[in-house]
Amino acid sequence: MKSKKNKATKGEMEVLEMLWKLGPSSVRQVHDKLNEQSQGKEKSYTTTLKFMQNMLEKKLVSREIINNKHLYQATISEKESLNEKISKIVENTFQGSPGNLVLQILGNHKTSDEELQKIREYLDELDNQK
């Protein structure tokens, strides 16, 4: 897991999400795609560049120079990022109990029959692994 110093800010998370979608990309590519989705809240190119430079220092992204073009790539996968967020929620809100999180979610949200079937299959799979 990343230390607090290496934790992505909200703006940096937007960049990471874009890198997960695009794959290795230049600052310009990320900047343009972010602004396409910004709904009128466009960021300047230098802001995107600064985010990505900071992320490089935090080791949230890596950079490779190909044909004089700086290409950035996320060093953490989307799944790893999500797992970190969920682990923090479980620790901080559910006293370390993933079961309490699942019960809370299932108790407060409508779950389709298909989703419930997938959950049952997953639980059966976990039982078989024990």
Buried (B, 14 or more C-beta within 10 A) or exposed (E): EBEEEBEBEEBBBBBBBBBBEBEBBBBEBBBBBBBEEEEEEEBEEEEBBBBBBBBBEBEBBEBEEEEEEBBBBBBBEEEEBEEBEEEEEBEEEBEEEEEEBBEEEEEEEEEEEEEEEEEEEEEEEEEEEE
